[in-house]
Amino acid sequence: MPRTTIAPIDIPGAYADADVVAGWTASDVGNKNQYPWTGREVLELRNAGVTTRACVLTSALDSQNRTNDVAISLLSGQHRVCPFIGPRSAEGWVQADGYVYFEGPHIEAEWRVLRLPAAF
C-alpha cells in the first residue's frame, strides 16, 4: 500500500479574514505517512496517549551522500515541532518523489503539517 498523505494546513496570509482550524492526524501505522514538500512546511508531532512513543523521520540521500533516519521520542502529552525539517531547508529529508516520509508506532502519535503563506 502507498503511504498515507497528510495534507498541509495552509496558514492564512497577513490580511486573511478568517482563522484556520489546525487539527491533528493520527499515524497510519500500517502504511506510514508522508506530505508534499514545497519549502514552506513545518512538521509538528504530538503524543496523545499516556505511553512514550518514538516517531521516525525517514532520511534521503543528501549532497554528502549521507542518510540517517531519526527517531523523536515523545513523552505522554508532549507536542514538538520537528527540529530537523523546517521551512526552506529539507536537504536529506525530501525523497525523490518530492515527499517527506515519517511514521509513528501507534495512532496516538499524531501529526500536522503547517504550510506558510506563499509570500514567506
Rosetta silent file (secondary structure, phi, psi, omega in degrees, C-alpha in Angstrom):
SEQUENCE: MPRTTIAPIDIPGAYADADVVAGWTASDVGNKNQYPWTGREVLELRNAGVTTRACVLTSALDSQNRTNDVAISLLSGQHRVCPFIGPRSAEGWVQADGYVYFEGPHIEAEWRVLRLPAAF
SCORE:     score description
SCORE:     0.000 S_00000001
   1 L     0.000  145.195  175.915    0.000    0.000    0.000 S_00000001
   2 L   -73.011  159.330  176.979    1.189    3.550   -0.633 S_00000001
   3 L   -63.023  152.876  177.051    1.921    5.885    2.242 S_00000001
   4 E   -86.279  125.467 -178.602   -0.941    7.972    3.559 S_00000001
   5 E   -86.510  129.532  173.144   -0.534   11.619    2.594 S_00000001
   6 L   -96.039  120.220 -179.452   -1.201   14.264    5.207 S_00000001
   7 L   -74.822  129.248  177.022   -2.468   17.400    3.513 S_00000001
   8 L   -63.002  148.273  176.652   -0.723   20.555    4.744 S_00000001
   9 E   -95.641  117.380 -178.737   -2.842   23.144    6.525 S_00000001
  10 E   -75.862  122.929  176.875   -2.410   26.497    4.791 S_00000001
  11 L   -80.750  131.408 -178.145   -1.733   29.313    7.254 S_00000001
  12 L   -64.515  152.868  178.224   -3.570   32.474    6.192 S_00000001
  13 L   -76.885 -171.277 -172.453   -1.596   35.457    4.976 S_00000001
  14 L   -61.089  -31.977 -174.769   -1.350   38.907    6.544 S_00000001
  15 L  -115.433   33.608  179.482   -4.817   40.139    5.540 S_00000001
  16 L   -66.774  147.184  179.424   -6.853   36.974    5.990 S_00000001
  17 L  -103.783    7.533  178.724  -10.461   37.426    7.045 S_00000001
  18 L  -151.148  153.945  175.962  -10.785   34.072    8.814 S_00000001
  19 L   -88.348  178.980 -177.643   -8.750   31.813   11.040 S_00000001
  20 L  -127.865  136.603  174.678   -7.871   28.189   10.314 S_00000001
  21 L   -84.471  120.542 -177.513   -8.567   25.101   12.381 S_00000001
  22 L  -105.939   83.032 -178.321   -5.286   23.199   12.648 S_00000001
  23 L   -80.024  176.155 -178.292   -6.333   19.678   13.562 S_00000001
  24 L  -111.012  153.286  176.874   -4.201   16.593   14.068 S_00000001
  25 E  -120.926  130.199  178.682   -3.954   13.374   12.023 S_00000001
  26 E   -69.672  148.371  176.134   -3.264   10.004   13.631 S_00000001
  27 L   -60.264  140.541  170.303   -0.314    7.974   12.363 S_00000001
  28 L   -92.161   95.043 -172.609   -1.115    5.358    9.748 S_00000001
  29 L   -62.684  -38.709 -177.660    0.825    2.587   11.454 S_00000001
  30 L   -75.886  -39.825 -174.591    0.447    0.072    8.617 S_00000001
  31 L  -103.336  -15.825 -176.125    1.162    2.308    5.616 S_00000001
  32 L    72.312  177.242 -174.279    3.220    5.112    7.226 S_00000001
  33 E  -127.939  167.053  177.298    2.802    8.788    6.305 S_00000001
  34 E  -158.163  163.128  169.056    4.121   11.479    4.002 S_00000001
  35 E  -144.593  151.167 -179.819    3.487   15.079    2.997 S_00000001
  36 E   -74.931  138.325 -176.788    4.352   17.034   -0.165 S_00000001
  37 L  -100.578  126.705  173.234    7.311   19.410    0.180 S_00000001
  38 L  -120.286   -9.380 -176.916    7.238   22.947   -1.245 S_00000001
  39 L    99.524    1.423 -179.322    9.752   24.554    1.121 S_00000001
  40 L  -119.880   14.214 -175.098    7.108   26.291    3.255 S_00000001
  41 E   -97.857  149.124  172.668    6.106   23.446    5.576 S_00000001
  42 E  -126.516  126.371 -179.635    6.605   22.936    9.291 S_00000001
  43 E   -96.800  127.962  176.159    6.025   19.431   10.687 S_00000001
  44 E  -117.930  149.275  176.236    4.546   19.106   14.170 S_00000001
  45 E  -140.194  152.954  177.600    4.003   15.942   16.155 S_00000001
  46 E  -148.740  156.394  176.764    2.351   15.088   19.435 S_00000001
  47 E  -106.969  108.705 -178.726    1.718   12.119   21.644 S_00000001
  48 L   -86.854    1.177 -177.015   -1.976   11.993   22.522 S_00000001
  49 L  -105.589 -169.599 -177.998   -1.510    8.895   24.682 S_00000001
  50 L  -105.526   -5.698 -179.677   -0.072    8.007   28.069 S_00000001
  51 L  -105.815  140.038  176.860    2.834    5.848   26.843 S_00000001
  52 L   -59.647  136.514 -179.855    6.078    7.293   25.459 S_00000001
  53 E  -124.933  142.340  176.251    6.173    6.968   21.651 S_00000001
  54 E  -111.788  115.413  178.483    9.145    7.147   19.269 S_00000001
  55 E   -97.304  150.247 -175.086    8.317    8.579   15.836 S_00000001
  56 E  -120.150  131.767  171.665   10.695    8.154   12.907 S_00000001
  57 E  -101.614  126.778 -176.047   11.637   10.618   10.171 S_00000001
  58 E   -89.266  120.586 -177.991   12.957    8.843    7.084 S_00000001
  59 L   -78.413  165.521  175.028   16.071   10.444    5.651 S_00000001
  60 L  -129.804  158.315  179.923   17.015   10.807    1.998 S_00000001
  61 L   -58.472  127.593  179.390   20.423   10.927    0.387 S_00000001
  62 L  -100.480 -174.212 -176.204   21.916   14.401    0.863 S_00000001
  63 L   -66.597  -15.975  177.891   24.637   16.257   -1.065 S_00000001
  64 L  -101.745   13.759 -179.340   27.296   14.483    1.018 S_00000001
  65 L    60.818   36.620  179.203   25.806   11.033    0.266 S_00000001
  66 L  -108.890  147.680  168.145   24.607   10.622    3.855 S_00000001
  67 L  -137.551  147.955  177.751   21.403    9.123    5.185 S_00000001
  68 L  -167.316   95.817  176.251   20.365    8.779    8.795 S_00000001
  69 L   -58.698  149.397 -177.064   16.772    8.190    9.878 S_00000001
  70 E  -125.856  132.744  174.709   15.965    9.976   13.125 S_00000001
  71 E   -99.375  133.114  176.624   13.708    8.844   15.965 S_00000001
  72 E  -113.836  118.762 -178.764   11.986   11.515   18.040 S_00000001
  73 E   -89.344  131.222 -179.896   10.788   10.343   21.431 S_00000001
  74 E  -119.935  124.599  174.939    7.611   11.922   22.773 S_00000001
  75 L   -74.161  168.590  178.494    6.511   11.667   26.379 S_00000001
  76 L   -53.405  126.815  177.537    2.826   11.415   27.263 S_00000001
  77 L    75.032   -0.169 -176.312    1.014   14.535   26.068 S_00000001
  78 L   -75.467  144.895  178.897    4.159   16.068   24.584 S_00000001
  79 E  -127.652  130.598 -179.383    3.967   18.272   21.472 S_00000001
  80 E  -137.164  149.267  168.363    7.028   19.131   19.388 S_00000001
  81 E   -92.197  131.735 -177.307    7.899   20.981   16.237 S_00000001
  82 L   -60.995  120.908 -175.710   10.202   18.819   14.156 S_00000001
  83 L   -81.030   -9.808 -173.062   13.681   20.299   14.594 S_00000001
  84 L   -98.415  -26.327 -175.763   15.231   18.709   11.503 S_00000001
  85 L  -120.738  113.570 -178.043   12.883   19.743    8.722 S_00000001
  86 E  -130.953  177.100  178.294   11.999   23.388    8.506 S_00000001
  87 L   -56.172  139.079  175.530   10.870   25.977    6.036 S_00000001
  88 L    75.833  -27.131 -176.431   13.174   26.405    3.063 S_00000001
  89 E  -128.016  119.171  177.118   15.648   23.700    4.073 S_00000001
  90 L  -145.240   26.351  178.298   14.995   19.979    3.957 S_00000001
  91 L   -58.118  133.627 -178.556   18.118   18.555    2.397 S_00000001
  92 L    90.114    0.181 -179.238   18.448   14.972    3.487 S_00000001
  93 L  -126.692  -32.686 -178.855   14.705   14.608    4.113 S_00000001
  94 E   -77.630  125.188 -179.111   12.835   15.176    0.843 S_00000001
  95 L   -77.275  169.407 -178.824   12.536   11.905   -1.063 S_00000001
  96 L   -59.266  -25.625 -179.715   12.985   11.572   -4.841 S_00000001
  97 L   -87.226    3.517  177.145    9.193   11.752   -5.268 S_00000001
  98 L    87.598    9.484 -179.605    9.027   15.195   -3.562 S_00000001
  99 E  -111.268  156.430  170.714    7.547   13.962   -0.294 S_00000001
 100 E  -101.725  130.170 -177.177    8.829   13.875    3.285 S_00000001
 101 E  -102.764  141.948  176.127    8.347   10.433    4.884 S_00000001
 102 E  -157.432  165.063 -178.794    7.615    9.752    8.548 S_00000001
 103 E  -153.676  151.207  175.664    5.945    7.171   10.740 S_00000001
 104 L  -122.840  152.412 -175.582    4.509    6.671   14.180 S_00000001
 105 L   -82.940   -6.932 -173.783    4.259    3.431   16.161 S_00000001
 106 L  -159.324  155.406  179.994    0.657    3.955   17.285 S_00000001
 107 L   -65.808  -14.729  176.064   -2.396    6.018   16.327 S_00000001
 108 L   -74.866  -13.250  172.577   -1.776    8.115   19.441 S_00000001
 109 E   -84.532  112.974 -173.287    1.282    9.540   17.663 S_00000001
 110 E  -116.222  156.311 -174.098   -0.304   12.415   15.753 S_00000001
 111 E  -133.411  156.207  162.587    0.921   14.813   13.095 S_00000001
 112 E  -152.758  150.819 -179.386    0.082   18.046   11.392 S_00000001
 113 E  -121.951  118.638  177.105    1.826   19.948    8.661 S_00000001
 114 E   -99.616  132.953  179.107    1.510   23.724    8.579 S_00000001
 115 E  -110.773  120.660  179.184    2.235   25.492    5.296 S_00000001
 116 L   -68.990  156.657  179.329    3.367   29.105    5.489 S_00000001
 117 L   -58.907  154.110 -177.719    1.911   31.657    3.028 S_00000001
 118 L   -58.181  -28.301 -179.285    3.452   31.827   -0.442 S_00000001
 119 L   -76.229   -1.713 -177.303    4.963   35.256    0.348 S_00000001
 120 L   -61.048    0.000    0.000    7.114   33.686    3.090 S_00000001
